[in-house]
Amino acid sequence: MKGYIHSIESFGTVDGPGIRFVVFFSGCPMRCLYCHNPDTWHMGGEYISAESLIERMRRNLPFYRSGGITATGGEPTMQLGFLIELFKLAKAEGVHTCLDTSGILFREDAQYDELLKYTDLIMLDIKHMDPDEHRRLTGHDNARIFAFFEYLQRKGARVRVRHVVVPGITYNEEQLSALGRYLKGRENVESVELLSYHSMGIEKYKSLGLSYPLTQTEPLTDAQLRHAYEIVNAARNVET
């Protein structure tokens, strides 16, 4: 089975535990205002088989024994069959598998059940708690994302929640408290990672002839990020 891959990072350290073989999938249905990978929105790039990707991973396999492989993007579940095949082959090599996804394409069916058989960790990107604000931020509401989260909880899947904190959009007490309350008592959530908004994607937008939508938004400060953690953790009743 073949799929479209934007790029590969051989020694990733921020996309799951340990050193990882990171595969950036092409294609994404969302248009997040702060997206720093607009070059992954459309299907294209290298058309490659899952076995060929695993062969590339094997070249540095000793490094990934304590790390693993991560599928990110883009949105990997746009190529769900290819993703399943890739993770199935990775597990045959004894490698930890991690999926970075928004869950926006979730449907409860046999394919997602099959995917979970070969997925050790889900990094779930929760964009915004309010459906209307989520639509303004991404072009979609968040119903499928929450449905996916509930599905993962029922299945007992390990989850790391990721949430980008953006001044004027997600950096406010009501929204962050709502996130914390929603995650309270979720035993399958092993961690919550708040990511600072940054504007490093501006040059990519320029190179692609696209207008960057958040030109007036300042990057989040370290103090603001600490405060965001305090709000979320207080709502979860988690000690900081």
Secondary structure by P-SEA (a helix, b strand, c coil): cbbbbcccccccccccccccbbbbbccccccccccccccccccccccccaaaaaaaaaccccccccbbbbbbccccccaaaaaaaaaaaaaaabbbbbbbcccccccccaaaaaaaaaccccccccccccaaaaaaacccccaaaaaaaaaaaaaccbbbbbbbbbccccccaaaaaaaaaaacccccccbbbbbbbbccaaaaaaaacccccccccccccaaaaaaaaaaaaaaacccc
